[in-house]
Amino acid sequence: MRKLNNPVVEKSFDFSVRIVNCYKYLIKKDKSLNSLYNQLLKSGTSIGANIAESQAAASKIDFRNKLRISLKEAYETEYWLKLFFKTEILCKDEY
């Protein structure tokens, strides 16, 4: 694996790891909400994936587009986390 020297790439990857671990925790807690948990997993890991992909962008426009997609996914991830907190799927500490 290539060494990462970009803090944004590294932090977004670390966030993806936390999202995967959160997903695994939620699935064990209550499988009946799996479709909601999948939304969190997809949006939360997509942030880092698009940032990583932006590092090999073909142009400045392509680079900006990948980062815009990451931002949209971040907003969606925030929505799911807030929803899980407000509906008491996640407690304050977990949130």
C-alpha positions in Angstrom: 0.0 0.0 0.0 1.3 3.5 -0.9 2.3 5.7 2.0 -0.1 8.5 2.6 1.4 12.0 3.3 -1.8 14.0 2.9 -3.6 14.6 6.3 -6.9 14.9 4.6 -6.5 11.5 2.9 -5.3 10.0 6.2 -8.1 11.6 8.3 -10.8 10.6 5.9 -9.5 7.0 5.8 -9.5 7.0 9.7 -13.1 8.2 9.6 -14.0 5.4 7.2 -12.6 2.9 9.7 -14.7 4.4 12.5 -17.8 4.3 10.3 -17.2 0.6 9.5 -16.7 -0.1 13.2 -19.9 1.8 14.0 -21.8 -0.2 11.4 -20.5 -3.5 12.9 -21.6 -2.3 16.4 -25.1 -1.2 15.1 -25.7 -4.5 13.3 -24.9 -6.5 16.4 -27.3 -4.2 18.4 -30.3 -4.4 16.1 -30.4 -6.1 12.7 -33.9 -4.8 11.9 -32.6 -1.4 10.9 -29.9 -2.8 8.6 -31.2 -0.7 5.6 -30.6 2.5 7.6 -27.2 1.3 8.8 -26.2 0.5 5.2 -26.9 4.2 4.2 -24.5 5.3 6.9 -21.9 2.8 5.8 -22.1 3.8 2.1 -22.0 7.6 2.7 -19.5 7.4 5.5 -16.9 5.4 3.6 -17.6 7.2 0.3 -16.1 10.4 1.8 -12.6 8.9 2.0 -12.9 6.9 -1.2 -13.7 10.0 -3.2 -10.9 12.0 -1.5 -8.5 9.2 -2.3 -9.7 9.1 -5.9 -9.2 12.9 -6.2 -5.5 12.3 -5.7 -5.3 10.8 -9.1 -7.7 13.3 -10.8 -7.2 13.8 -14.5 -7.7 17.6 -14.2 -8.4 20.4 -11.7 -12.1 20.1 -12.6 -12.1 16.4 -11.9 -10.3 17.0 -8.6 -12.9 19.6 -7.5 -15.7 17.3 -8.6 -14.4 14.4 -6.4 -14.1 16.8 -3.4 -17.6 18.1 -4.0 -18.9 14.5 -4.0 -17.0 13.9 -0.7 -18.6 17.0 0.8 -22.1 15.8 -0.2 -21.4 12.4 1.3 -20.2 14.1 4.5 -23.5 16.0 4.8 -25.4 12.8 4.3 -23.3 11.0 6.9 -23.9 13.8 9.3 -27.7 13.4 8.7 -27.6 9.6 9.4 -25.6 10.1 12.6 -27.8 12.8 13.8 -30.9 10.7 13.0 -29.5 7.8 15.0 -28.7 10.0 17.9 -32.2 11.7 17.9 -33.9 8.4 17.7 -31.7 6.9 20.5 -30.1 4.3 18.3 -26.8 5.9 19.4 -26.3 7.4 22.8 -24.6 10.8 23.3 -21.1 9.2 23.9 -21.5 7.0 20.8 -22.7 10.0 18.7 
